[in-house]
Amino acid sequence: MYRYDEFDINFVNARVDQFRDQISRRLNGDLTEEQFKPLRLMNGLYLQLHAYMLRVAIPYGTLSSRQMRQLAFIAERFDKDYGHFTTRQNIQFNWPKLEDMADILTHLADVEMHAIQTSGNCIRNVTADHWAGVAADEVEDPRPYAELLRQWSSVHPEFTFLPRKFKIAVTGAPNDRAAVAFHDIGLKVKENEDGEAGFEVLAGGGMGRTPVVGVTIRDWLRKKDLLAYVEAIMRVYNLHGRRDNKYKARIKILVMDLGADEFRRQVDEEFAKIDAPEVLLPEEEIQRISAYFAPPDCEKLDDNDSTLDGHLKENTAFRLWHDTNIATHKIPGYAIVNISLKPIGGIPGDANSAQMRIVAELAERYNHDEIRVNYEQNLVLPYVRKSDLFQVWQELVDAELATDNLGLVTDIICCPGLDYCALATARSIPIAQEISNHFSDAGKQREIGDLKIKISGCINACGHHHAGHIGILGLEKRGQEYYQITLGGSGDENAAIGAIVGPGFSYAEVVPAVDKIVDTYMDLREEGETFLEAYRRVGAAPFKEALYAAH
C-alpha cells in the first residue's frame, strides 16, 4: 500500500495547521458560518441535521491495521463510538465537535490519513475494485493508477473549483465491482489486440436526479497517456460545464447536451494539445508507484486444504458463511474474506470501535496487515490463508461480524437519510432495518439468491438506488414520507438504471411491497435464474400487477 513521502506529510500537516486557525476564528466569531462553510468543506467537514459530520478519505478503499486502529480511537474519543463506511469507500464520523476537529485531523495525519477533497466541487476520493490485486479474474491491479490519479488531482490548481463535484473509479477486471459506469470518469483496465494493457475510458455516468450510464469515449488508451487524457476531459468539462444551475452542472449533463461524439471530439482535440513528452506518464513512475502495491510474500500453498474441508463438513454455520462471504483468490491456498457490516436489523455500514480493532487485529495476524473498504459498505481481508479461515470466522463471530449474507437480500446499501442528512427528504435506515428483519431467515435468503437492494433518502442517490435490483428512493409528499420503487438496476459491467414501477408507497407499505416483488420473482423464475435475470426476461408487468392489482 502507498506510504506518504516527505511532500505528503508536509502538505497534510500544513493543511491541518491552516484549518486549526480557521476553526479558531469561527469559534471566536471572526468568521461567520457562511464564511466558514467553503473552508470546512475543503476539509471534509459537513453540517448535518444535528451535528457536524467529518468524511475521511480512504483512497481506493485500502487501509492498514494502524490506520483502522486510529479510526477506532477517533470513534471512541471524539464520536459516539462508531463510524459509518460509505459508498465512496470512505468513513464518516457523525457526531464530532467543531472544537475537536483540528485534533482529529492531527490524529489522522499521524497515520497518513486526511479528509481533503472529500467534499466540494473538486475531484473526490478515487475509488477502485475492492478485490484489486487478488481477484482471479483481474487483468491488472488498478490501484497504482488510482494512486497516480489521487496524487495528480490533489489540490490541482486548474480543477479545485469545478462546476460540480467529480468522481473517478478504476477497475482492473472485466467483472466490474467498482460501478465505473456510474462515475464522471470510469476506467477499465483492458488489453488491446496485441495483449498490451491500457484503459477503456467512460465519461458522463452518474446517479442523482438525472441518472445516466456513462459512455465509452476511448476504447483503448495507453497507460502513459492516462493523466494527459483525464486532464483533457477535465478541461473540456471545466470550460463548458454549467455554473448557473447546480442541477445541470455535472459532466453527465454536458455529455448529453453535446452528444457522445462531439464530447469525444473536443476531448481528443484538447488531448492533442497536451500530448507532449513532458506530460506523458513515465514508465519509471508507473513502476515506482506499482512497487507500493506489490503483493506480500505469500507462502506457496496447496489450493486444497484438508483442514478447511473438515471444518466445512462438520460446522454448518461456518459452511454457510464460507459459501457467501469467501471469494476465489488468484494465489493458490489463499481466500478473499468479505466481512459483512450488515447484521440483521442493524444499520448498514456502521462499525463500532471494538469491531474496528478486531478487524485491525485480524488483518495484522492473518492478512499481511491490509484491509479494504468496498462501495457496498462492507470490509475485506484480501490475503487470508485457507487454513486460517475457520479461526478468522470464529473471531468474527465473537465480534458480531460474521453475518453470512454477502450479495443476499439483507446485504442492503443504505445512505444515512433523514436520521442525519440535512439534504434527505425521508428516512432510509429504518427501512433497511425493517427489510433486513423481515428477510432474516438464512434459509429464505439463500432460496431467494443474489438480490441487491439499495436505498436512498433523497434524490441525490447516495444509496445508489438507481443501480439496485430493487431500488428504494425516499421522498416527501405533502409533509409525509413516501417511497418510490425501481426495478432492474445494476452497477456491474452490464450497468443499467432501474425503472420506476409506478406510484410510491407510504412508509408502512414499503416492506410489504418488497415482499410482493420477491414473491413474484420466486413464482416466475426459471431454474437457476437470479432476480435480475428473471426481471430482464419478463419485464416489469408481473411485478406491477402484484404491487397494484388491489389498488
Secondary structure, 3 states (H helix, E strand, C coil): CCCCCHHHHHHHHHHHHHHHHHHHHHHCCCCCHHHHHHHHHCCCEEECCCCEEEEECCHHHEECHHHHHHHHHHHHHHCCCEEEECCCCCEEECCCCHHHHHHHHHHHHHCCCCCCCCCCCCECCCEECCCCCCECCCCCCCHHHHHHHHHHHCCCCCCCCCCCCECEEEECCCCCCCCHHHCCEEEEEEECCCCCEEEEEEECCECCCCCECCEEEEEEECHHHHHHHHHHHHHHHHHHCCCCCHHHCCHHHHHHHHCHHHHHHHHHHHHHHHCCHHHCCCHHHHHHHHHCCCCCCCCCCCCCCHHHHHHHHHCHHHHHHHHHHEEEECCCCEEEEEECCCCCCCCCCEEEHHHHHHHHHHHHHHCCCCEEECCCCCEEEEEEEHHHHHHHHHHHHHCCCCCCCCCCCCCCEECCHHHCCCCCCCCCHHHHHHHHHHCCCHHHHHHHCCCCEEEECCCCCCCCHHHCCEEEEEEEECCEEEEEEEECCECCCCCECCEECCCCEEHHHHHHHHHHHHHHHHHHCCCCCCHHHHHHHHCCHHHHHHHHCCC
